[in-house]
Amino acid sequence: MSHRVPLGLDRVPMGEIVDDFKALGLNSVRLPFSDEMIRDERPVTGLAANPALNGLRPLAVFDQVVNALTAAGLGVILNNHTTTTRWCCGVDGNERWNSGQTVQQWLDDWAFIAARYRGNTRVVGADLRNEVRRDVWDDPNWGLGDAHDWAAAAQLAGDRILKDANPDLLIMIEGINWAGIPVDGFWHDRPLLKPVRTLSHTLVRSHKVVYAAHFYSYTGPQHSGATGTGETTDARYRDLGRADLFTVMRDTAGYVTESDRHYTAPVWISEFGIGKDATGADRTWFANTVDFLIDNDLDFAYWPVVGDHVNDQGNQWGLVRYDTAGGARSVTDADDWRGPHWRRLIAATGLTGQVPATRTWSMLRAQHTDANASLRAAADWDGGARKLTCPDDQRLIGISQRGQGALCTDATAADLWQSGTTATRINAQNSTTDWASGYTKYQCPTGQFMIGYSVRGVRLSAVLCAPARLPLAGTGRTLWDDRGDTRPASGEGGDYASGYYKAQCNADEYAAGIAFTTAWSRPGTPDALYCRHL
């Protein structure tokens, strides 16, 4: 359809398309690419409206599109849409990041494409993969640690981009779009962002995660969107009343914007849309969805911006649609019922500009692999042990009883680590007071605070301490997690180690040490947390 380049270039000069985008009120474009595009050496042909692009390889055309959009003041969000260059989506060989390619190839492709536009500050985001979903045999999952673990793959890609390619990009992580067999009587679901509540991402640079979800009228919470084969009797989104629709959208996506949780992040509805030819319940769904976006101040990307038409027939979905001669029809035309909804969505007030800083909570989980979010600390600071390390601008504030999780924060004292200093591993008894009588205590030296800890199996191995930029000599107290949770009543930080007992200091404290015991046949798990006042 598109000659292996962004849609519409065969019909309209690139500059006109960009002008049409701006006239629609857009400020950014989600620009899809395939992994195949990066290595495709075949010259592009058939772009009659942009003859200078003919003969270029697809990546070179993509470069020019990125430059044209950003030169016009639009932000660009790079979207790894598919592995191969083809229309999406279904059981088509593009279901996952490692469909048709290795994980390493996918990571290398992201490092390449992100670094390619590092000098262009209007390339603002990396949408890691479009609509992760089931293939013929297997479901994607969120946290099982296997080859289908999308949460783990997104962590790898986000860290690789921020460390090796472009530290300024926002990292957009879509939820799981579909899992299960779409047949009545078999389990199936559209999880979207539901798993984020218990397993969120902490990248090596703070404040870079954006979570994303897609909504269309013809799909549903447990409906694949198919008609005929793959169709079930589950409700589609258009079948839900306004209140039920809002509840579903909040529970599967919008809740992530709640404050003071480890998962708190912006939510981007990175695809939603509808055709001009829609009727009845589909129109009602669209109006309600626009209301939800406005009421919750959610960011969005409409799918698709560009479409095609013949005498206003054919593809009715695009916000602007071109015929073969370049004649345009737009959502702003008087006869397009979507226009009033689009205009009120674009005009809606909400947070703009730089958002005021708020305290941050970030979870670490080391159930299957290390959880090292520090750039300054040595990656393997306790060889052979499973390590949990906070981002450099946060401190450790919570632990879990079997060492499977931790909580980090910048509350009260942000970026506490003194510049120019290194972290120190403590793996010997060294407490200054007997804050856990009868237990072995690993405690940071005076003036230092914990940024991480490590375990061998479930036994505590070491704590990692960093010198503070502020004097640290506050009063201390001991919290036990060997028999229940000892967390603030406010619930701040959220449940960062679901299913495990946890100990968590208050927001005006820092973690100074961990105690454990192997006496009485105990396994040496992290049993107590020593909290001191900032």
MIDREN-347221 format. One record per residue (C-alpha): z, x, y; chain. Coordinates in Angstrom, 1 decimal, decimal comma. Each point is the difference from the previous one (the first is absolute). Layout:
{{Z; X; Y}; "A"}
...
***
This chain:
{{0,0; 0,0; 0,0}; "A"}
{{1,0; 2,7; 2,5}; "A"}
{{-2,1; 3,0; -1,1}; "A"}
{{3,2; 1,9; -0,9}; "A"}
{{1,2; 0,0; 3,6}; "A"}
{{2,2; -2,4; 2,1}; "A"}
{{-1,4; -3,5; 0,2}; "A"}
{{-2,5; -1,0; 2,7}; "A"}
{{-1,7; 3,3; 0,8}; "A"}
{{-3,3; -1,2; -1,5}; "A"}
{{-0,1; -2,9; 2,5}; "A"}
{{1,6; 1,0; 3,3}; "A"}
{{0,4; 3,3; 1,9}; "A"}
{{3,4; 1,6; -0,5}; "A"}
{{1,0; -0,2; 3,7}; "A"}
{{-0,7; -3,8; 0,1}; "A"}
{{2,2; -0,5; -3,1}; "A"}
{{2,8; 1,9; 1,6}; "A"}
{{-0,4; -2,0; 3,2}; "A"}
{{0,2; -3,2; -2,0}; "A"}
{{3,2; 1,2; -1,6}; "A"}
{{1,6; 0,6; 3,4}; "A"}
{{-1,2; -3,4; 1,2}; "A"}
{{1,8; -1,6; -2,9}; "A"}
{{3,3; 1,5; 1,3}; "A"}
{{0,5; 2,5; -2,8}; "A"}
{{2,0; 3,2; 0,5}; "A"}
{{-0,6; 1,5; -3,4}; "A"}
{{-2,3; 0,0; -3,0}; "A"}
{{0,9; 0,3; -3,7}; "A"}
{{-3,0; 2,2; -1,1}; "A"}
{{-0,6; 0,0; -3,8}; "A"}
{{-1,3; 3,0; -1,9}; "A"}
{{-0,5; 0,8; -3,7}; "A"}
{{0,9; 3,2; -1,7}; "A"}
{{-3,7; 0,2; -1,1}; "A"}
{{-1,0; 0,0; 3,7}; "A"}
{{1,6; 3,4; 0,5}; "A"}
{{-2,2; 1,7; -2,5}; "A"}
{{-3,1; -2,2; 0,3}; "A"}
{{-2,9; 2,4; 0,9}; "A"}
{{-2,8; -2,7; 0,0}; "A"}
{{-1,4; -0,6; 3,4}; "A"}
{{0,5; -3,4; 1,6}; "A"}
{{-3,1; -2,1; 0,6}; "A"}
{{-0,7; -3,5; 1,3}; "A"}
{{1,9; 0,1; 3,3}; "A"}
{{-2,8; -1,3; 2,2}; "A"}
{{2,4; -0,8; 2,9}; "A"}
{{1,4; 3,5; -0,1}; "A"}
{{-2,9; 2,3; -1,0}; "A"}
{{1,8; 3,2; 1,0}; "A"}
{{2,4; -0,6; -2,9}; "A"}
{{-2,7; -0,2; -2,6}; "A"}
{{-0,1; 3,2; -2,1}; "A"}
{{3,6; 0,8; 0,5}; "A"}
{{2,4; -0,1; -2,9}; "A"}
{{2,5; -2,9; 0,0}; "A"}
{{3,0; 2,2; 1,1}; "A"}
{{-2,0; 1,2; 3,0}; "A"}
{{-0,7; -3,7; 1,0}; "A"}
{{3,7; -0,8; -0,5}; "A"}
{{0,8; 2,9; 2,4}; "A"}
{{-2,2; -1,5; 2,6}; "A"}
{{1,5; -3,4; -0,4}; "A"}
{{3,6; 1,4; 0,3}; "A"}
{{-1,1; 1,8; 3,2}; "A"}
{{-1,6; -3,0; 1,5}; "A"}
{{3,0; -2,3; -0,6}; "A"}
{{2,5; 2,5; 1,3}; "A"}
{{-2,1; 1,0; 3,0}; "A"}
{{0,1; -3,7; 0,9}; "A"}
{{3,8; 0,0; -0,1}; "A"}
{{0,4; -1,7; -3,4}; "A"}
{{2,4; 1,3; -2,6}; "A"}
{{-1,3; 0,8; -3,4}; "A"}
{{1,9; -0,6; -3,2}; "A"}
{{-1,6; 1,8; -3,0}; "A"}
{{0,0; -2,2; -3,0}; "A"}
{{-0,6; 1,3; -3,5}; "A"}
{{-1,6; -3,2; -1,2}; "A"}
{{-1,7; 0,9; -3,3}; "A"}
{{-0,7; 3,0; -2,3}; "A"}
{{-3,8; -0,8; -0,1}; "A"}
{{-2,2; -1,3; 2,8}; "A"}
{{-0,2; -3,6; -0,9}; "A"}
{{1,2; -3,5; 1,1}; "A"}
{{3,7; -0,7; -0,9}; "A"}
{{2,0; -1,6; -1,8}; "A"}
{{0,6; -1,0; -3,5}; "A"}
{{0,1; 1,7; -3,4}; "A"}
{{-2,7; 2,4; 1,3}; "A"}
{{1,2; 3,5; -0,8}; "A"}
{{1,7; 0,4; 3,4}; "A"}
{{3,3; -1,7; -0,8}; "A"}
{{2,3; 2,9; 0,6}; "A"}
{{0,1; 3,4; 1,8}; "A"}
{{-0,7; 1,7; -3,3}; "A"}
{{-2,7; -2,4; -1,2}; "A"}
{{-3,0; 2,1; -0,8}; "A"}
{{1,6; 3,2; 1,3}; "A"}
{{3,1; 2,1; -0,4}; "A"}
{{3,1; -0,3; 2,2}; "A"}
{{-0,6; 3,6; 1,1}; "A"}
{{-3,6; -0,9; 1,2}; "A"}
{{1,3; -3,0; 1,9}; "A"}
{{2,7; 2,2; 1,7}; "A"}
{{-2,5; 2,7; 0,8}; "A"}
{{-2,4; -2,6; 1,5}; "A"}
{{2,8; -1,3; 2,2}; "A"}
{{0,9; 3,5; 1,2}; "A"}
{{-3,6; 0,6; 0,8}; "A"}
{{-0,7; -3,2; 1,9}; "A"}
{{3,3; 0,1; 1,9}; "A"}
{{-0,5; 3,6; 1,0}; "A"}
{{-3,6; -0,7; 1,1}; "A"}
{{1,2; -2,2; 2,9}; "A"}
{{3,2; 1,8; 0,8}; "A"}
{{-1,3; 1,0; 3,4}; "A"}
{{-0,8; -3,7; 0,9}; "A"}
{{3,2; -1,6; 1,2}; "A"}
{{-1,4; -3,5; -0,2}; "A"}
{{-0,3; 0,3; -3,8}; "A"}
{{3,5; -1,4; -0,4}; "A"}
{{0,4; -1,1; -3,6}; "A"}
{{-0,6; 0,6; -3,7}; "A"}
{{-0,2; -3,2; -2,1}; "A"}
{{0,5; 1,7; -3,4}; "A"}
{{-1,7; -2,5; -2,3}; "A"}
{{-1,4; -3,5; 0,1}; "A"}
{{1,4; -2,8; -2,1}; "A"}
{{1,5; 1,9; -2,9}; "A"}
{{-0,3; -2,3; -3,0}; "A"}
{{-0,3; -0,4; -3,8}; "A"}
{{-2,9; 1,3; -1,9}; "A"}
{{-1,1; -1,4; -3,4}; "A"}
{{2,9; 1,6; -1,9}; "A"}
{{2,8; 1,0; 2,4}; "A"}
{{2,1; -1,1; 2,9}; "A"}
{{1,0; 2,2; 3,0}; "A"}
{{3,7; 0,2; 0,5}; "A"}
{{2,5; 1,0; 2,6}; "A"}
{{2,4; 2,7; -1,2}; "A"}
{{-0,4; 0,5; -3,7}; "A"}
{{-1,1; 3,6; 0,4}; "A"}
{{-3,1; -0,2; -2,2}; "A"}
{{-3,7; 0,4; 0,8}; "A"}
{{-0,1; -3,6; 1,4}; "A"}
{{2,9; 0,5; 2,4}; "A"}
{{-1,5; -1,0; 3,4}; "A"}
{{3,3; 0,7; 1,9}; "A"}
{{0,0; 3,6; -1,3}; "A"}
{{-3,7; 0,5; 0,7}; "A"}
{{0,4; -1,2; 3,6}; "A"}
{{3,0; 2,4; 0,4}; "A"}
{{-2,2; 2,9; -1,2}; "A"}
{{-2,9; -0,9; 2,3}; "A"}
{{2,1; -0,7; 3,1}; "A"}
{{1,9; 3,3; -0,3}; "A"}
{{-3,2; 1,9; -0,7}; "A"}
{{-1,7; -1,4; 3,1}; "A"}
{{3,0; 0,6; 2,2}; "A"}
{{0,7; 3,6; -1,3}; "A"}
{{-3,5; 1,3; -0,5}; "A"}
{{-2,5; -2,0; 2,0}; "A"}
{{1,2; -2,0; 3,0}; "A"}
{{3,8; -0,4; 0,9}; "A"}
{{-0,7; -2,6; 2,6}; "A"}
{{-1,6; -2,7; -2,1}; "A"}
{{1,7; -3,3; -0,9}; "A"}
{{0,1; -0,5; -3,7}; "A"}
{{-1,0; -3,5; -1,0}; "A"}
{{1,2; -1,0; -3,5}; "A"}
{{-1,3; -3,3; -1,3}; "A"}
{{2,1; -1,9; -2,6}; "A"}
{{-1,3; -0,8; -3,5}; "A"}
{{-2,7; -2,6; 0,5}; "A"}
{{-0,1; -1,3; -3,6}; "A"}
{{1,7; 0,5; -3,3}; "A"}
{{-0,1; -1,9; -3,3}; "A"}
{{-2,6; -2,0; -1,8}; "A"}
{{-1,4; -2,9; 2,0}; "A"}
{{0,3; -2,6; -2,7}; "A"}
{{2,4; -2,9; -0,2}; "A"}
{{2,8; 0,9; -2,4}; "A"}
{{-0,1; 3,7; 0,7}; "A"}
{{2,0; 1,8; 2,6}; "A"}
{{-1,8; 0,8; 3,2}; "A"}
{{1,0; 0,5; 3,6}; "A"}
{{-1,0; 1,2; 3,4}; "A"}
{{3,0; 2,3; 0,8}; "A"}
{{-1,3; 1,3; 3,4}; "A"}
{{3,1; 1,6; 1,6}; "A"}
{{2,8; -1,6; -2,0}; "A"}
{{0,8; 3,3; -1,8}; "A"}
{{0,7; 1,7; 3,3}; "A"}
{{3,3; -1,7; 0,2}; "A"}
{{1,4; 2,3; -2,7}; "A"}
{{-2,4; 3,0; 0,2}; "A"}
{{-1,3; 1,0; 3,4}; "A"}
{{-1,7; 3,2; 1,1}; "A"}
{{1,6; 3,0; 1,8}; "A"}
{{-2,7; 2,4; 1,1}; "A"}
{{0,4; 3,6; 1,2}; "A"}
{{-0,4; -1,2; 3,5}; "A"}
{{2,0; -3,0; 1,2}; "A"}
{{-1,4; -3,1; 1,6}; "A"}
{{-3,4; 0,3; -1,6}; "A"}
{{0,1; -2,8; -2,6}; "A"}
{{-1,8; -3,3; 0,6}; "A"}
{{-0,1; -2,5; -2,8}; "A"}
{{-3,0; -2,3; -0,4}; "A"}
{{-0,9; -3,2; -1,8}; "A"}
{{-3,1; -2,3; -0,3}; "A"}
{{-0,1; -3,8; 0,3}; "A"}
{{-2,9; -2,4; -0,6}; "A"}
{{0,0; -3,7; -0,3}; "A"}
{{-1,8; 0,0; -3,4}; "A"}
{{2,5; 2,4; -1,6}; "A"}
{{3,7; -0,9; -0,6}; "A"}
{{3,4; 1,4; -1,0}; "A"}
{{-1,0; -0,2; -3,6}; "A"}
{{-3,7; -0,9; 0,4}; "A"}
{{-2,6; 2,6; -0,5}; "A"}
{{-2,4; -1,7; 2,4}; "A"}
{{-2,6; -0,5; -2,8}; "A"}
{{-1,9; -3,2; -0,7}; "A"}
{{-0,9; -0,6; -3,6}; "A"}
{{0,8; 3,2; -2,1}; "A"}
{{3,3; 1,4; 1,2}; "A"}
{{1,1; -3,2; 1,7}; "A"}
{{3,4; -1,5; -0,8}; "A"}
{{1,8; -3,2; 1,0}; "A"}
{{2,3; 1,9; 2,5}; "A"}
{{-0,1; -1,0; 3,6}; "A"}
{{-2,2; 1,8; 2,5}; "A"}
{{1,3; 0,9; 3,4}; "A"}
{{-2,0; -2,9; 1,5}; "A"}
{{1,8; -2,4; -2,3}; "A"}
{{3,4; 0,9; 1,5}; "A"}
{{1,6; -1,9; 2,8}; "A"}
{{0,7; 1,8; 3,2}; "A"}
{{3,7; 0,6; -0,8}; "A"}
{{-0,7; 1,2; -3,6}; "A"}
{{-2,8; 2,2; 1,2}; "A"}
{{2,3; 1,6; 2,6}; "A"}
{{2,7; 0,6; -2,7}; "A"}
{{-2,5; 1,6; -2,3}; "A"}
{{-1,5; 2,3; 2,7}; "A"}
{{3,5; 1,0; 1,1}; "A"}
{{1,3; 0,7; -3,5}; "A"}
{{-3,0; 2,0; -1,1}; "A"}
{{-0,7; 1,9; 3,2}; "A"}
{{1,7; -1,0; 3,3}; "A"}
{{3,5; 0,7; -1,1}; "A"}
{{-0,7; 3,8; 0,1}; "A"}
{{0,4; -0,1; 3,8}; "A"}
{{3,7; -1,0; -0,3}; "A"}
{{2,1; 2,6; 1,9}; "A"}
{{2,5; 2,5; -1,4}; "A"}
{{-1,3; 0,2; -3,5}; "A"}
{{-1,4; 2,9; -2,0}; "A"}
{{-3,4; -1,8; -0,2}; "A"}
{{-0,2; -1,0; 3,7}; "A"}
{{-3,5; 0,7; 1,2}; "A"}
{{-2,9; -1,6; 1,8}; "A"}
{{-2,0; -2,5; -2,0}; "A"}
{{-3,8; 0,0; 0,4}; "A"}
{{-1,9; -3,0; -1,4}; "A"}
{{-3,0; 2,3; -0,6}; "A"}
{{-2,3; -2,8; -1,2}; "A"}
{{-0,1; -3,7; 0,7}; "A"}
{{-3,0; -2,1; 1,0}; "A"}
{{-2,0; -3,1; -0,5}; "A"}
{{-3,6; -1,3; 0,3}; "A"}
{{-1,4; -2,0; 2,8}; "A"}
{{-1,1; -2,5; -2,6}; "A"}
{{3,6; -0,6; -1,3}; "A"}
{{1,3; -3,6; 0,0}; "A"}
{{3,2; -1,9; -0,7}; "A"}
{{2,9; 1,9; -1,5}; "A"}
{{-1,7; 3,3; 0,7}; "A"}
{{0,0; -0,6; 3,7}; "A"}
{{3,6; -1,2; -0,1}; "A"}
{{0,9; 3,2; -1,9}; "A"}
{{-1,7; 2,2; 2,7}; "A"}
{{1,8; -1,7; 2,9}; "A"}
{{3,4; 0,3; -1,8}; "A"}
{{-0,6; 3,6; -0,8}; "A"}
{{-0,9; 0,8; 3,6}; "A"}
{{3,3; -1,7; 1,0}; "A"}
{{1,9; 2,1; -2,5}; "A"}
{{-1,5; 3,3; 1,3}; "A"}
{{0,8; -1,0; 3,6}; "A"}
{{3,5; -1,3; -0,7}; "A"}
{{0,9; 3,2; -1,9}; "A"}
{{-1,9; 2,4; 2,2}; "A"}
{{-1,8; 1,5; -3,0}; "A"}
{{-3,0; 2,3; 0,4}; "A"}
{{-3,2; -1,0; -1,7}; "A"}
{{-3,6; 0,9; -0,8}; "A"}
{{-2,5; -2,8; -0,5}; "A"}
{{-2,4; 0,3; -2,9}; "A"}
{{-2,8; 0,4; 0,8}; "A"}
{{-0,9; 0,8; 3,5}; "A"}
{{-3,7; 0,4; -0,7}; "A"}
{{-2,1; -2,5; -2,0}; "A"}
{{-3,6; -1,1; -0,3}; "A"}
{{-1,8; -3,3; 0,5}; "A"}
{{-3,4; -1,7; -0,1}; "A"}
{{-0,2; -2,8; 2,6}; "A"}
{{3,8; -0,1; -0,1}; "A"}
{{-0,1; -0,5; -3,8}; "A"}
{{1,1; 2,2; -2,8}; "A"}
{{3,1; 2,3; 0,5}; "A"}
{{2,3; -2,1; 2,3}; "A"}
{{3,1; 2,3; -0,1}; "A"}
{{-0,7; 2,7; 2,5}; "A"}
{{1,5; -0,2; 3,5}; "A"}
{{-3,4; 1,2; 1,2}; "A"}
{{-3,1; -0,6; -2,2}; "A"}
{{-3,5; 1,5; 0,5}; "A"}
{{-3,4; -1,1; -1,3}; "A"}
{{-2,8; 2,4; -0,9}; "A"}
{{-1,1; 0,2; 3,6}; "A"}
{{3,5; 0,7; 1,4}; "A"}
{{0,6; -3,5; 1,2}; "A"}
{{3,7; -0,6; 0,1}; "A"}
{{2,3; -2,9; -0,7}; "A"}
{{3,7; 0,3; 0,8}; "A"}
{{3,4; -1,5; -0,6}; "A"}
{{0,0; -0,6; 3,8}; "A"}
{{-3,1; -2,3; -0,2}; "A"}
{{0,8; -3,5; 1,2}; "A"}
{{-0,9; -1,5; -3,4}; "A"}
{{2,3; 2,3; -2,0}; "A"}
{{3,3; -1,9; -0,8}; "A"}
{{1,8; 3,4; -0,7}; "A"}
{{-0,4; 1,0; 3,7}; "A"}
{{3,1; -1,7; 1,5}; "A"}
{{2,2; 1,4; -2,8}; "A"}
{{-1,5; 3,5; 0,4}; "A"}
{{0,5; -0,1; 3,8}; "A"}
{{3,6; -1,0; -0,2}; "A"}
{{0,6; 2,6; -2,7}; "A"}
{{-1,5; 2,8; 2,2}; "A"}
{{1,9; -1,3; 3,1}; "A"}
{{3,4; -0,3; -1,7}; "A"}
{{2,8; 1,9; 1,5}; "A"}
{{2,1; 2,4; -2,0}; "A"}
{{1,3; 3,5; 0,0}; "A"}
{{-2,5; 2,4; 1,6}; "A"}
{{0,0; 3,6; 0,9}; "A"}
{{2,7; 2,4; -1,2}; "A"}
{{2,6; -2,0; -1,9}; "A"}
{{3,6; 1,0; 0,9}; "A"}
{{1,6; 2,3; -2,6}; "A"}
{{2,4; -1,7; -2,5}; "A"}
{{2,1; 1,6; -2,7}; "A"}
{{-1,8; 0,7; -3,2}; "A"}
{{1,1; -0,3; -3,6}; "A"}
{{-2,0; 1,6; -2,8}; "A"}
{{0,5; -0,1; -3,8}; "A"}
{{-0,6; 2,8; -2,5}; "A"}
{{-0,5; -0,7; -3,7}; "A"}
{{-0,2; 2,8; -2,6}; "A"}
{{-0,2; -2,0; -3,2}; "A"}
{{-3,3; 1,6; -1,1}; "A"}
{{-0,5; 2,9; 2,3}; "A"}
{{1,5; 1,9; 2,9}; "A"}
{{0,4; -1,9; 3,3}; "A"}
{{-0,5; 2,8; 2,5}; "A"}
{{-0,7; -1,3; 3,5}; "A"}
{{0,9; 3,2; 1,9}; "A"}
{{-2,6; 2,4; 1,4}; "A"}
{{2,6; 2,6; 1,0}; "A"}
{{2,0; 0,2; -3,2}; "A"}
{{-1,4; 1,9; -2,9}; "A"}
{{-1,8; -2,5; -2,3}; "A"}
{{1,6; 1,4; -3,1}; "A"}
{{3,4; 0,8; 1,5}; "A"}
{{1,8; -0,6; -3,4}; "A"}
{{-2,4; 1,0; -2,7}; "A"}
{{0,0; -2,2; -3,1}; "A"}
{{2,1; -2,7; 1,6}; "A"}
{{-1,2; -3,4; 1,3}; "A"}
{{0,2; 0,2; 3,8}; "A"}
{{0,4; -2,6; 2,8}; "A"}
{{-0,5; 1,3; 3,5}; "A"}
{{-0,1; -1,9; 3,3}; "A"}
{{-2,7; 0,4; 2,6}; "A"}
{{0,8; 2,8; 2,5}; "A"}
{{1,0; -2,5; 2,8}; "A"}
{{2,4; -1,9; -2,2}; "A"}
{{3,3; 0,7; -1,9}; "A"}
{{1,3; -1,2; -3,3}; "A"}
{{2,3; -3,0; 0,3}; "A"}
{{0,0; -1,6; -3,5}; "A"}
{{0,0; 0,9; -3,6}; "A"}
{{-0,3; -1,8; -3,4}; "A"}
{{2,4; 0,4; -2,9}; "A"}
{{-2,5; 1,3; -2,5}; "A"}
{{-1,9; 2,1; 2,5}; "A"}
{{-3,1; -2,2; 0,0}; "A"}
{{-0,2; -0,8; 3,7}; "A"}
{{1,2; 1,0; 3,5}; "A"}
{{-0,1; -1,4; 3,5}; "A"}
{{-0,9; 2,0; 3,2}; "A"}
{{0,4; -1,0; 3,6}; "A"}
{{-0,3; 1,2; 3,6}; "A"}
{{2,6; -2,6; 1,2}; "A"}
{{2,4; 1,0; 2,8}; "A"}
{{-1,2; 3,7; 0,0}; "A"}
{{-3,8; 0,3; -0,4}; "A"}
{{-1,6; 3,3; -1,1}; "A"}
{{3,4; 1,7; -0,7}; "A"}
{{-1,4; 3,1; -1,6}; "A"}
{{0,3; 3,1; 2,3}; "A"}
{{-3,4; 1,5; 0,7}; "A"}
{{-0,6; 3,5; -1,4}; "A"}
{{2,5; -0,3; -2,8}; "A"}
{{-0,4; -0,3; -3,7}; "A"}
{{1,6; -2,3; -2,6}; "A"}
{{2,5; 1,4; -2,5}; "A"}
{{0,6; -1,1; -3,6}; "A"}
{{3,6; -0,5; -1,0}; "A"}
{{0,7; -0,1; -3,7}; "A"}
{{3,6; 1,2; -0,3}; "A"}
{{3,4; -1,5; 0,8}; "A"}
{{0,7; 0,7; 3,7}; "A"}
{{1,8; -3,0; 1,5}; "A"}
{{2,3; 0,6; 3,0}; "A"}
{{2,2; -2,9; -0,9}; "A"}
{{0,8; -1,8; -3,2}; "A"}
{{-2,0; -3,1; 0,8}; "A"}
{{-0,6; -0,9; -3,7}; "A"}
{{3,0; 1,2; -2,0}; "A"}
{{-0,8; 1,2; -3,5}; "A"}
{{-3,8; 0,1; 0,7}; "A"}
{{-2,3; 2,9; 0,6}; "A"}
{{-1,2; -0,1; 3,6}; "A"}
{{-3,2; 1,4; 1,5}; "A"}
{{0,5; -0,1; 3,8}; "A"}
{{-2,1; 1,2; 2,9}; "A"}
{{1,6; 2,8; 2,2}; "A"}
{{1,5; -1,0; 3,3}; "A"}
{{-2,7; -0,8; 2,5}; "A"}
{{-2,5; -1,0; -2,7}; "A"}
{{-1,1; -3,4; -1,4}; "A"}
{{-1,6; -1,1; -3,2}; "A"}
{{-3,8; -0,5; -0,1}; "A"}
{{-0,3; -0,3; -3,7}; "A"}
{{1,4; 0,4; -3,5}; "A"}
{{-1,3; 0,7; -3,5}; "A"}
{{0,8; -1,0; -3,6}; "A"}
{{-0,7; 1,4; -3,5}; "A"}
{{-0,4; -3,1; -2,1}; "A"}
{{2,8; -2,1; 1,6}; "A"}
{{2,3; 2,9; 0,8}; "A"}
{{0,4; 1,2; 3,6}; "A"}
{{-1,6; 3,4; 0,3}; "A"}
{{0,2; 0,9; 3,8}; "A"}
{{0,1; -1,3; 3,5}; "A"}
{{-2,2; 1,2; 2,8}; "A"}
{{1,5; 0,6; 3,4}; "A"}
{{-1,5; 0,6; 3,5}; "A"}
{{1,6; 1,4; 3,2}; "A"}
{{0,5; -2,7; 2,6}; "A"}
{{-1,1; 0,2; 3,6}; "A"}
{{3,2; -1,8; 1,0}; "A"}
{{3,6; 1,0; -0,9}; "A"}
{{1,1; -1,6; -3,2}; "A"}
{{3,8; -0,3; -0,5}; "A"}
{{0,7; -3,7; -0,4}; "A"}
{{2,6; -1,6; -2,1}; "A"}
{{-0,9; -0,6; -3,7}; "A"}
{{0,3; -2,7; -2,6}; "A"}
{{-1,0; -0,3; -3,7}; "A"}
{{-2,2; -2,7; -1,4}; "A"}
{{-0,2; -0,6; -3,8}; "A"}
{{-3,1; -1,3; -1,8}; "A"}
{{1,3; 0,5; -3,6}; "A"}
{{1,2; -3,6; -0,3}; "A"}
{{-1,9; -2,0; 2,6}; "A"}
{{-1,9; 0,0; 3,3}; "A"}
{{1,8; 1,4; 3,1}; "A"}
{{-2,6; -0,8; 2,7}; "A"}
{{0,4; -1,4; 3,5}; "A"}
{{0,5; -3,7; 0,1}; "A"}
{{-2,9; -0,3; 2,3}; "A"}
{{-2,4; 0,9; -2,7}; "A"}
{{-1,7; 2,5; 2,3}; "A"}
{{-2,5; 2,1; -1,8}; "A"}
{{-0,6; -2,6; -2,7}; "A"}
{{0,2; 0,4; -3,8}; "A"}
{{-1,5; 3,5; -0,3}; "A"}
{{1,0; 0,5; -3,7}; "A"}
{{-0,4; -3,4; -1,6}; "A"}
{{2,1; -0,3; -3,2}; "A"}
{{2,3; 2,9; 0,7}; "A"}
{{3,3; 0,3; 1,7}; "A"}
{{-0,2; 1,6; 3,4}; "A"}
{{2,2; 1,7; 2,6}; "A"}
{{-1,2; -0,1; 3,6}; "A"}
{{1,6; 1,4; 3,2}; "A"}
{{0,0; -2,0; 3,2}; "A"}
{{-2,7; 0,5; 2,6}; "A"}
{{2,4; 2,1; 2,2}; "A"}
{{0,8; 2,4; -2,9}; "A"}
{{-1,8; 2,7; -1,9}; "A"}
{{0,3; 1,0; -3,7}; "A"}
{{1,8; 3,2; -0,4}; "A"}
{{0,4; 0,3; -3,8}; "A"}
{{-0,2; -1,5; -3,5}; "A"}
{{2,6; 0,1; -2,7}; "A"}
{{-0,4; -0,4; -3,8}; "A"}
{{1,9; 0,7; -3,2}; "A"}
{{-0,8; 0,9; -3,6}; "A"}
{{3,6; -0,5; -1,1}; "A"}
{{0,9; -2,9; -2,3}; "A"}
{{-3,5; 0,1; -1,5}; "A"}
{{-1,5; -1,0; 3,4}; "A"}
{{-3,7; 1,0; 0,5}; "A"}
{{0,4; 1,7; 3,4}; "A"}
{{-1,8; -2,7; 2,0}; "A"}
{{0,4; -0,2; 3,8}; "A"}
{{3,3; -1,9; 0,1}; "A"}
{{1,2; 0,4; 3,6}; "A"}
{{-1,5; 0,5; 3,4}; "A"}
{{1,9; 1,8; 2,8}; "A"}
{{-0,8; -1,6; 3,3}; "A"}
{{1,0; 1,5; 3,4}; "A"}
{{-0,2; -1,4; 3,4}; "A"}
{{-2,7; 1,3; 2,3}; "A"}
***
